[in-house]
Amino acid sequence: MSSGEATVEPESSPLRSTLLDAMVLADSRDDVAQAAKILHGAVRRAAPDDPALGDARAFLDELTERLA
């Protein structure tokens, strides 16, 4: 990087991957219900120390609001 700034990438995990898939489903494909379904299952199966758990729960809350 020529600017000298470091980019911090979020730690990868199966939950992070599912979170990204859910974002695409909800935002690009306008399938909020399916996004919520897959993300809910992934959150249920995730380890309690998964680094993506907070982000996934926050997005799941957003999806739940959008479905209401």
VOTI-445198 format. One line per field, with one value per residue: residue number from 0; x, y, z of N, C-alpha, C, O, CB in turn. Coordinates in nm, 4 decimals, decimal comma, m for minus. Glycine has a CB too. Layout:
seq: c(NUM; ...) $
nX: c(X; ...) $
nY: c(Y; ...) $
nZ: c(Z; ...) $
caX: c(X; ...) $
caY: c(Y; ...) $
caZ: c(Z; ...) $
cX: c(X; ...) $
cY: c(Y; ...) $
cZ: c(Z; ...) $
oX: c(X; ...) $
oY: c(Y; ...) $
oZ: c(Z; ...) $
cbX: c(X; ...) $
cbY: c(Y; ...) $
cbZ: c(Z; ...) $
***
This chain:
seq: c(0; 1; 2; 3; 4; 5; 6; 7; 8; 9; 10; 11; 12; 13; 14; 15; 16; 17; 18; 19; 20; 21; 22; 23; 24; 25; 26; 27; 28; 29; 30; 31; 32; 33; 34; 35; 36; 37; 38; 39; 40; 41; 42; 43; 44; 45; 46; 47; 48; 49; 50; 51; 52; 53; 54; 55; 56; 57; 58; 59; 60; 61; 62; 63; 64; 65; 66; 67) $
nX: c(0,0828; 0,0676; m0,0004; 0,0595; m0,1223; m0,2708; m0,4891; m0,7425; m0,8679; m1,1699; m1,1788; m1,1968; m1,4651; m1,6989; m1,9468; m1,9114; m1,8910; m2,1502; m2,2934; m2,2155; m2,3253; m2,5961; m2,6307; m2,6060; m2,8258; m3,0389; m3,0057; m2,9201; m3,0666; m3,3135; m3,4370; m3,5307; m3,6487; m3,5344; m3,2691; m3,2768; m3,3494; m3,1290; m2,9260; m3,0137; m3,0006; m2,7233; m2,6243; m2,7279; m2,5766; m2,3184; m2,0030; m1,9675; m1,7600; m1,7132; m1,5825; m1,7519; m1,9999; m2,1315; m2,1730; m2,3331; m2,5604; m2,6529; m2,7166; m2,9115; m3,1078; m3,1718; m3,2780; m3,5027; m3,6546; m3,7038; m3,8691; m4,0958) $
nY: c(m0,1169; 0,2061; 0,4378; 0,4029; 0,3263; 0,0748; m0,1904; m0,3387; m0,6498; m0,8225; m1,1094; m1,4242; m1,6579; m1,9334; m1,8244; m1,5516; m1,5692; m1,6620; m1,4439; m1,2463; m1,3594; m1,3448; m1,0705; m1,0077; m1,1497; m1,0148; m0,7426; m0,7108; m0,8996; m0,8738; m1,0529; m1,0798; m1,2484; m1,5049; m1,4449; m1,3848; m1,6350; m1,8076; m1,6791; m1,6840; m1,9601; m1,9974; m1,8341; m1,9667; m2,2016; m2,1115; m2,0725; m1,9510; m1,7690; m1,6715; m1,4379; m1,2945; m1,2908; m1,0768; m0,8883; m1,0435; m1,0917; m0,8296; m0,7662; m0,9566; m0,8659; m0,6293; m0,7380; m0,8660; m0,6465; m0,5353; m0,7254; m0,7000) $
nZ: c(0,0000; m0,0924; 0,0429; 0,3045; 0,4910; 0,6833; 0,6084; 0,7858; 0,7865; 0,8560; 1,0692; 0,9171; 0,8990; 0,9056; 0,9771; 0,9157; 0,6394; 0,5756; 0,6690; 0,4853; 0,2539; 0,3238; 0,3296; 0,0590; m0,0433; 0,0848; 0,0149; m0,2573; m0,3985; m0,2969; m0,1179; 0,1626; 0,3519; 0,3016; 0,3494; 0,6243; 0,7191; 0,6537; 0,7912; 1,0558; 1,1124; 1,0880; 1,2926; 1,5138; 1,5043; 1,5373; 1,7045; 2,0386; 2,0629; 1,8120; 1,5878; 1,4203; 1,5281; 1,6652; 1,4571; 1,2899; 1,4481; 1,4761; 1,2097; 1,1656; 1,3418; 1,2070; 0,9701; 1,0743; 1,1550; 0,9030; 0,7966; 0,9450) $
caX: c(0,0000; 0,1524; m0,0388; 0,1099; m0,2312; m0,2979; m0,6295; m0,7700; m0,9753; m1,2333; m1,1380; m1,2865; m1,5273; m1,8194; m2,0535; m1,8841; m1,9265; m2,2962; m2,3364; m2,1976; m2,4277; m2,7255; m2,6335; m2,6335; m2,9646; m3,1325; m2,9896; m2,9098; m3,1699; m3,4383; m3,4967; m3,5037; m3,6916; m3,4340; m3,1486; m3,2991; m3,3529; m2,9946; m2,8445; m3,0608; m2,9413; m2,5782; m2,6021; m2,7563; m2,4680; m2,1874; m1,9367; m1,9911; m1,6476; m1,6954; m1,5638; m1,8577; m2,1286; m2,1940; m2,2196; m2,4413; m2,6808; m2,6999; m2,7821; m3,0331; m3,2055; m3,2156; m3,3644; m3,6280; m3,7283; m3,7466; m3,9769; m4,2140) $
caY: c(0,0000; 0,3219; 0,5450; 0,3716; 0,2865; m0,0688; m0,2276; m0,4497; m0,7361; m0,9012; m1,2496; m1,5087; m1,7713; m1,9742; m1,7294; m1,4298; m1,6019; m1,6647; m1,3057; m1,1791; m1,4153; m1,2905; m0,9306; m1,0080; m1,1918; m0,9121; m0,6115; m0,7164; m0,9860; m0,8369; m1,1715; m1,0590; m1,3669; m1,6105; m1,3971; m1,4041; m1,7797; m1,8670; m1,6165; m1,7354; m2,0927; m1,9847; m1,7781; m2,0758; m2,3003; m2,0475; m2,0793; m1,8275; m1,6761; m1,6385; m1,2929; m1,2337; m1,3096; m0,9478; m0,8336; m1,1286; m1,0645; m0,6951; m0,7709; m1,0358; m0,7726; m0,5412; m0,8157; m0,8875; m0,5204; m0,5187; m0,8212; m0,6647) $
caZ: c(0,0000; m0,1073; 0,1341; 0,4367; 0,5786; 0,6862; 0,6046; 0,8766; 0,7366; 0,9617; 1,0737; 0,8394; 0,9672; 0,8326; 1,0056; 0,8382; 0,5013; 0,5678; 0,6859; 0,3560; 0,1639; 0,3649; 0,2859; m0,0848; m0,0610; 0,1313; m0,0478; m0,4032; m0,4567; m0,2313; m0,0563; 0,3049; 0,4272; 0,2875; 0,4174; 0,7674; 0,7460; 0,6538; 0,8951; 1,1845; 1,1302; 1,1071; 1,4264; 1,6081; 1,5003; 1,5557; 1,8346; 2,1146; 2,0478; 1,6701; 1,5762; 1,3395; 1,5947; 1,6913; 1,3294; 1,2399; 1,5291; 1,4425; 1,0784; 1,1836; 1,4004; 1,0984; 0,8813; 1,1448; 1,1432; 0,7644; 0,7704; 1,0247) $
cX: c(0,0874; 0,1197; 0,0107; 0,0024; m0,2533; m0,4483; m0,6483; m0,8902; m1,0371; m1,1885; m1,2427; m1,3400; m1,6466; m1,9353; m2,0337; m1,9230; m2,0784; m2,3532; m2,3259; m2,2992; m2,5657; m2,7390; m2,6659; m2,7787; m3,0624; m3,1258; m2,9893; m3,0233; m3,3073; m3,5133; m3,4643; m3,5397; m3,5872; m3,3044; m3,1613; m3,2941; m3,2118; m2,9076; m2,8860; m3,0003; m2,7923; m2,5455; m2,6249; m2,6403; m2,3308; m2,1331; m1,9563; m1,8791; m1,6201; m1,6860; m1,6741; m1,9936; m2,2012; m2,2515; m2,3394; m2,5702; m2,7386; m2,7729; m2,9110; m3,1438; m3,2609; m3,3111; m3,5009; m3,7149; m3,7846; m3,8613; m4,1063; m4,3095) $
cY: c(0,1234; 0,4331; 0,5212; 0,3308; 0,1362; m0,0912; m0,3485; m0,5249; m0,8101; m1,0473; m1,3358; m1,6237; m1,8134; m1,8773; m1,6008; m1,4527; m1,6022; m1,5245; m1,2299; m1,2288; m1,3576; m1,1444; m0,9200; m1,0460; m1,0802; m0,7851; m0,6162; m0,7947; m0,9639; m0,9579; m1,1704; m1,1831; m1,4785; m1,5707; m1,4190; m1,5520; m1,8383; m1,8082; m1,6652; m1,8730; m2,0861; m1,9288; m1,8862; m2,1739; m2,2423; m2,0679; m1,9469; m1,7241; m1,6402; m1,4866; m1,2223; m1,2358; m1,1770; m0,8855; m0,9122; m1,1034; m0,9273; m0,6953; m0,8521; m0,9504; m0,6788; m0,6139; m0,8386; m0,7620; m0,5015; m0,6120; m0,7843; m0,5744) $
cZ: c(0,0000; m0,0081; 0,2772; 0,5346; 0,5694; 0,6835; 0,6940; 0,8220; 0,8540; 0,9538; 1,0030; 0,9248; 0,8825; 0,8555; 0,9256; 0,6926; 0,4819; 0,5835; 0,5543; 0,2539; 0,1954; 0,3225; 0,1374; m0,1108; m0,0259; 0,0487; m0,2001; m0,4671; m0,3942; m0,1747; 0,0932; 0,3864; 0,4199; 0,3570; 0,5682; 0,8042; 0,7524; 0,7640; 1,0338; 1,2124; 1,1576; 1,2450; 1,5322; 1,6176; 1,5343; 1,6966; 1,9078; 2,1001; 1,9011; 1,6557; 1,4976; 1,4092; 1,6210; 1,5650; 1,2766; 1,3174; 1,4967; 1,3081; 1,0853; 1,2464; 1,2934; 1,0036; 0,9446; 1,1388; 1,0022; 0,7288; 0,8429; 0,9492) $
oX: c(0,1728; 0,2064; 0,0036; 0,0324; m0,2542; m0,5244; m0,5784; m1,0002; m0,9652; m1,1639; m1,3626; m1,2702; m1,6912; m2,0133; m2,1306; m1,9817; m2,1288; m2,4514; m2,4179; m2,3533; m2,6425; m2,8473; m2,7435; m2,8467; m3,1578; m3,2290; m3,0529; m3,0703; m3,4053; m3,6359; m3,3828; m3,4682; m3,5553; m3,2377; m3,0675; m3,2404; m3,1789; m2,8256; m2,8006; m2,9540; m2,7407; m2,4487; m2,5495; m2,6092; m2,2365; m2,2080; m1,9611; m1,9011; m1,5148; m1,7721; m1,6877; m2,0921; m2,3222; m2,3643; m2,4350; m2,6776; m2,8605; m2,8779; m3,0087; m3,2602; m3,3810; m3,4126; m3,6032; m3,8361; m3,8982; m3,9418; m4,2139; m4,4135) $
oY: c(0,1396; 0,5153; 0,6111; 0,3031; 0,0787; m0,0195; m0,4488; m0,4704; m0,8559; m1,1007; m1,3214; m1,6783; m1,7373; m1,8510; m1,5464; m1,3647; m1,5488; m1,4901; m1,1575; m1,1500; m1,3254; m1,1004; m0,8340; m0,9820; m1,0550; m0,7265; m0,5327; m0,7608; m1,0272; m0,9654; m1,2484; m1,2185; m1,5399; m1,6549; m1,4663; m1,5889; m1,9106; m1,8782; m1,6853; m1,8992; m2,1606; m1,9720; m1,8956; m2,2236; m2,3178; m2,0790; m1,8414; m1,6051; m1,5844; m1,4144; m1,1004; m1,1869; m1,1684; m0,8361; m0,8543; m1,0948; m0,9112; m0,6327; m0,8195; m0,9618; m0,6519; m0,5581; m0,8314; m0,7714; m0,4574; m0,5813; m0,8318; m0,5360) $
oZ: c(0,0871; 0,0216; 0,3611; 0,6507; 0,4606; 0,7484; 0,6797; 0,8125; 0,9428; 0,8456; 1,0270; 1,0102; 0,7966; 0,7640; 0,8727; 0,6295; 0,3831; 0,5177; 0,5165; 0,1763; 0,1047; 0,2839; 0,0956; m0,1910; m0,0996; 0,0160; m0,2644; m0,5757; m0,4335; m0,1821; 0,1422; 0,4801; 0,5217; 0,4170; 0,6324; 0,9087; 0,8465; 0,8234; 1,1201; 1,3235; 1,2409; 1,3077; 1,6290; 1,7258; 1,5577; 1,7936; 1,8444; 2,1226; 1,8700; 1,7060; 1,5080; 1,3537; 1,6000; 1,5649; 1,2250; 1,2579; 1,4906; 1,2938; 1,0179; 1,2081; 1,2891; 0,9619; 0,8765; 1,1195; 0,9847; 0,6408; 0,8065; 1,0027) $
cbX: c(m0,0943; 0,1416; m0,1893; 0,1831; m0,3600; m0,2347; m0,6770; m0,7957; m0,9222; m1,3871; m1,1181; m1,2144; m1,5707; m1,8610; m2,0592; m1,7339; m1,8681; m2,3545; m2,2530; m2,0550; m2,4312; m2,7432; m2,4993; m2,5388; m2,9934; m3,1053; m2,8626; m2,7783; m3,1304; m3,5271; m3,4443; m3,5816; m3,8264; m3,4075; m3,1240; m3,4336; m3,4350; m2,9271; m2,8559; m3,2152; m2,9662; m2,5175; m2,6960; m2,8829; m2,4623; m2,1972; m1,7851; m2,0088; m1,5225; m1,8131; m1,4317; m1,8681; m2,1082; m2,0939; m2,1060; m2,4020; m2,6481; m2,5818; m2,6873; m3,0044; m3,1408; m3,0943; m3,2992; m3,6014; m3,6374; m3,6299; m3,9333; m4,1720) $
cbY: c(m0,0003; 0,3738; 0,5604; 0,4874; 0,3621; m0,1353; m0,2569; m0,3996; m0,8366; m0,8916; m1,2967; m1,5635; m1,7348; m2,1153; m1,6984; m1,3891; m1,7385; m1,7579; m1,2362; m1,2013; m1,5695; m1,3034; m0,8628; m1,1051; m1,3146; m0,8791; m0,5486; m0,7776; m1,1313; m0,7629; m1,3030; m0,9375; m1,4180; m1,6407; m1,2472; m1,3441; m1,8525; m1,8462; m1,4637; m1,7432; m2,1774; m1,8946; m1,6565; m2,1500; m2,3630; m1,8984; m2,1116; m1,8609; m1,7364; m1,6957; m1,2647; m1,3052; m1,3836; m0,8534; m0,8348; m1,2771; m1,0732; m0,5960; m0,8310; m1,1599; m0,6906; m0,4880; m0,9500; m0,9275; m0,4023; m0,5426; m0,9607; m0,5971) $
cbZ: c(0,1191; m0,2464; 0,1341; 0,4905; 0,5431; 0,8116; 0,4592; 1,0235; 0,6295; 0,9516; 1,2206; 0,7152; 1,1152; 0,8744; 1,1561; 0,8489; 0,4622; 0,6752; 0,7942; 0,3031; 0,1752; 0,5171; 0,3151; m0,1584; 0,0243; 0,2757; m0,0005; m0,4431; m0,4410; m0,3287; m0,1241; 0,3567; 0,3741; 0,1390; 0,3864; 0,8090; 0,6377; 0,5181; 0,8872; 1,1865; 1,0081; 0,9986; 1,4517; 1,5665; 1,3639; 1,5259; 1,8184; 2,2605; 2,1099; 1,5833; 1,5112; 1,2065; 1,7257; 1,7537; 1,2259; 1,2493; 1,6795; 1,4387; 0,9727; 1,2714; 1,5147; 1,0203; 0,8470; 1,2906; 1,1795; 0,6705; 0,8117; 1,1534) $
***
